[in-house]
Amino acid sequence: MSNRKPSGLAIIAALLYIIVTPLPITAQASGFFTNSSAIFAQSPGASLTGQELLKLYAAGKFEEVRTKALVRIQDVKNDIDAYVGLSWSLVALRRYSEAETWARRGYSLQADPRLAQAVGEASYYLGKNENALQMLQEYIASYPEGLRAGLSYYLCGELYIRLAKFMHADIAFSAALRYNPSNPVWWTRMGWARESAKRYLQALSAYEQALALNPNFTDAAEGRKRIQARMQG
């Protein structure tokens, strides 16, 4: 996800707050790295700092982060960035139960919204829908321009579909697409939410946008076909 300001985000965020219970904002500043763990010179054999682990995470070295973060946490229990790097890496490795466990341990030390996001994302994959929504919303409220804001909005959309709250899902997907408007999967899922809410013209528009991005995307093509058949019949 790009870390940029999407136009109209304030409107989307306001709509989400109307339909959900507001959650506490625990962040003090936005951004990928916190100021809580300063980078210091490493002596031979010393564990990597949390901020250095986050850089490894950004480079896609998830297994390396996993092993080195465990060492860091053993050395420095309250390095919150190490918990963040570990939790996000475990999610990337699809080790969701471990990700939830370590994110909660870090969150118990400091209620960092990035750890709330990690708990929420892991909970999404574990089928813990209500908890996932609560924690993802905490992250969005705290870091509306954060690295994982778009993904978090998307996951909220999927969670609302699971809960059959299709208008809520439409709003969440719309917000997600402001971060990543070139994602045909997200356009298609918004189309499905609108179709399920019986907003057929809006659903057709979303499916067509997905097909403009990927003409071979089967789910979008089938969605458009269903809507066209309904409108003709």
C-alpha positions as CSV (number, residue, x, y, z in Angstrom):
1,M,0.0,0.0,0.0
2,S,1.2,3.5,-0.7
3,N,1.3,5.8,2.3
4,R,-0.6,8.7,0.7
5,K,-3.6,10.9,1.4
6,P,-6.6,9.7,-0.5
7,S,-9.0,12.5,-1.4
8,G,-12.4,12.3,0.3
9,L,-11.1,10.0,3.0
10,A,-12.6,12.2,5.7
11,I,-16.1,11.6,4.3
12,I,-15.6,7.8,4.2
13,A,-14.2,7.8,7.7
14,A,-17.1,9.9,9.0
15,L,-19.6,7.5,7.4
16,L,-17.9,4.5,9.0
17,Y,-18.2,6.2,12.4
18,I,-21.9,6.6,12.0
19,I,-22.5,2.9,11.5
20,V,-20.1,1.5,14.1
21,T,-19.4,2.2,17.7
22,P,-16.4,4.6,17.9
23,L,-13.3,3.1,19.3
24,P,-10.5,4.7,21.4
25,I,-7.7,6.3,19.5
26,T,-4.5,5.2,21.0
27,A,-1.9,6.4,18.6
28,Q,0.2,9.5,19.3
29,A,1.6,9.9,15.7
30,S,1.1,8.3,12.4
31,G,3.7,6.5,10.2
32,F,5.4,3.2,9.8
33,F,8.0,3.5,12.5
34,T,7.4,4.7,16.1
35,N,9.8,7.0,18.0
36,S,9.8,4.7,21.0
37,S,12.8,2.6,19.9
38,A,15.8,4.6,18.7
39,I,18.2,2.9,16.4
40,F,21.5,2.4,18.1
41,A,24.9,1.0,17.0
42,Q,25.0,-2.7,17.1
43,S,27.8,-4.5,18.8
44,P,28.8,-7.9,17.5
45,G,26.2,-10.5,18.6
46,A,23.6,-7.9,19.7
47,S,20.0,-8.4,18.7
48,L,18.6,-6.1,16.0
49,T,16.4,-3.3,17.2
50,G,12.7,-3.2,16.4
51,Q,13.1,-0.5,13.8
52,E,15.7,-2.5,12.0
53,L,13.4,-5.5,12.0
54,L,10.7,-3.4,10.5
55,K,13.1,-2.5,7.7
56,L,13.7,-6.2,7.1
57,Y,9.9,-6.7,7.1
58,A,9.5,-4.0,4.5
59,A,12.1,-5.9,2.4
60,G,9.9,-9.0,2.5
61,K,12.3,-11.0,4.7
62,F,9.5,-12.4,6.9
63,E,11.2,-15.6,8.2
64,E,14.3,-13.7,9.1
65,V,12.2,-11.2,11.0
66,R,10.4,-13.9,12.8
67,T,13.6,-15.6,14.1
68,K,15.4,-12.3,14.9
69,A,12.4,-10.7,16.5
70,L,12.0,-13.6,18.9
71,V,15.7,-13.0,20.0
72,R,15.1,-9.3,20.3
73,I,12.0,-9.7,22.5
74,Q,13.9,-12.1,24.7
75,D,16.6,-9.4,25.1
76,V,14.4,-6.4,25.3
77,K,10.9,-7.2,26.4
78,N,9.3,-3.8,25.7
79,D,10.6,-3.2,22.2
80,I,7.2,-2.6,20.6
81,D,8.5,-2.4,17.1
82,A,9.9,-5.9,17.4
83,Y,6.4,-7.2,18.3
84,V,5.0,-5.3,15.3
85,G,7.6,-6.7,12.9
86,L,7.1,-10.2,14.4
87,S,3.3,-10.1,14.2
88,W,3.1,-8.7,10.7
89,S,5.7,-11.3,9.5
90,L,3.7,-14.1,11.1
91,V,0.6,-12.9,9.2
92,A,2.6,-12.8,6.0
93,L,3.8,-16.4,6.7
94,R,0.1,-17.4,7.3
95,R,0.9,-18.4,10.9
96,Y,-2.2,-16.6,12.1
97,S,-2.6,-18.0,15.6
98,E,1.0,-17.2,16.5
99,A,0.5,-13.7,15.0
100,E,-2.5,-13.1,17.2
101,T,-0.7,-14.4,20.3
102,W,2.4,-12.2,19.8
103,A,0.4,-9.1,18.8
104,R,-1.7,-9.4,21.9
105,R,1.4,-9.8,24.1
106,G,2.8,-6.6,22.7
107,Y,-0.5,-4.8,22.9
108,S,-0.7,-5.7,26.6
109,L,2.6,-3.8,27.1
110,Q,1.6,-0.8,24.9
111,A,-1.7,-0.3,23.1
112,D,0.0,0.4,19.8
113,P,-2.5,0.6,16.9
114,R,-0.2,-1.3,14.6
115,L,-0.5,-4.3,17.0
116,A,-4.3,-3.8,17.0
117,Q,-4.1,-4.1,13.2
118,A,-2.1,-7.3,13.5
119,V,-4.6,-8.7,15.9
120,G,-7.4,-7.7,13.6
121,E,-5.8,-9.1,10.5
122,A,-5.0,-12.4,12.2
123,S,-8.5,-12.6,13.7
124,Y,-10.0,-12.1,10.2
125,Y,-8.3,-15.2,9.0
126,L,-9.2,-17.1,12.2
127,G,-12.9,-16.3,11.7
128,K,-13.1,-14.0,14.8
129,N,-15.2,-11.5,13.0
130,E,-16.3,-9.0,15.7
131,N,-12.9,-8.9,17.3
132,A,-11.3,-8.4,13.9
133,L,-13.6,-5.5,13.1
134,Q,-12.9,-3.8,16.4
135,M,-9.1,-4.0,16.2
136,L,-8.9,-3.0,12.5
137,Q,-11.1,0.0,13.2
138,E,-8.8,1.1,16.0
139,Y,-5.9,1.1,13.6
140,I,-7.8,3.0,10.9
141,A,-9.0,5.6,13.4
142,S,-5.4,6.1,14.6
143,Y,-3.5,5.8,11.4
144,P,-5.8,6.9,8.5
145,E,-2.7,7.3,6.3
146,G,-0.9,4.3,7.6
147,L,0.9,1.6,5.7
148,R,-2.0,-0.9,6.1
149,A,-5.0,1.4,6.1
150,G,-6.2,0.4,2.6
151,L,-5.8,-3.3,3.5
152,S,-7.6,-2.8,6.8
153,Y,-10.6,-1.1,5.1
154,Y,-10.7,-4.0,2.6
155,L,-10.7,-6.5,5.4
156,C,-13.5,-4.6,7.1
157,G,-15.5,-4.8,3.9
158,E,-15.1,-8.6,3.8
159,L,-16.0,-8.8,7.5
160,Y,-19.2,-6.8,6.8
161,I,-20.1,-9.2,4.0
162,R,-19.7,-12.1,6.4
163,L,-22.1,-10.3,8.8
164,A,-24.5,-9.6,5.9
165,K,-24.1,-5.8,6.4
166,F,-23.8,-5.1,2.8
167,M,-24.1,-1.3,2.9
168,H,-21.4,-1.2,5.5
169,A,-19.3,-3.4,3.2
170,D,-19.8,-1.0,0.3
171,I,-18.6,2.0,2.4
172,A,-15.5,0.0,3.5
173,F,-14.6,-1.2,0.0
174,S,-15.1,2.3,-1.3
175,A,-12.6,3.6,1.3
176,A,-10.1,0.8,0.4
177,L,-10.2,1.6,-3.2
178,R,-9.1,5.2,-2.6
179,Y,-5.8,3.7,-1.6
180,N,-5.6,1.1,-4.3
181,P,-8.0,2.0,-7.2
182,S,-6.3,-0.4,-9.6
183,N,-7.3,-3.6,-7.8
184,P,-9.9,-5.5,-9.8
185,V,-10.5,-7.9,-6.9
186,W,-11.5,-5.1,-4.6
187,W,-13.8,-3.6,-7.3
188,T,-15.4,-7.0,-7.7
189,R,-16.0,-7.5,-4.0
190,M,-17.6,-4.0,-3.9
191,G,-19.8,-5.1,-6.8
192,W,-20.9,-8.2,-4.9
193,A,-21.7,-6.1,-1.8
194,R,-23.8,-3.8,-3.9
195,E,-25.5,-6.6,-5.7
196,S,-26.3,-8.3,-2.3
197,A,-27.8,-4.9,-1.2
198,K,-29.9,-4.9,-4.4
199,R,-28.2,-1.8,-5.7
200,Y,-27.9,-3.3,-9.2
201,L,-26.8,-0.2,-11.2
202,Q,-24.0,0.6,-8.7
203,A,-23.0,-3.1,-8.7
204,L,-22.8,-3.1,-12.5
205,S,-20.6,0.0,-12.4
206,A,-18.2,-1.8,-10.0
207,Y,-18.0,-5.0,-12.0
208,E,-17.4,-3.0,-15.2
209,Q,-14.6,-1.1,-13.5
210,A,-13.0,-4.4,-12.5
211,L,-13.2,-5.6,-16.0
212,A,-11.7,-2.4,-17.3
213,L,-8.7,-3.2,-15.2
214,N,-8.7,-7.0,-16.0
215,P,-10.9,-8.1,-18.9
216,N,-10.3,-11.7,-18.0
217,F,-11.4,-11.5,-14.4
218,T,-14.0,-14.3,-14.2
219,D,-15.8,-13.2,-11.0
220,A,-16.4,-9.7,-12.4
221,A,-17.6,-11.0,-15.8
222,E,-20.0,-13.3,-14.1
223,G,-21.3,-10.5,-11.9
224,R,-21.9,-8.3,-14.8
225,K,-23.7,-11.1,-16.6
226,R,-26.0,-11.6,-13.6
227,I,-26.8,-7.9,-13.4
228,Q,-27.5,-7.6,-17.1
229,A,-29.7,-10.6,-17.1
230,R,-31.7,-9.2,-14.1
231,M,-32.1,-5.8,-15.8
232,Q,-33.2,-7.4,-19.1
233,G,-35.6,-9.8,-17.5
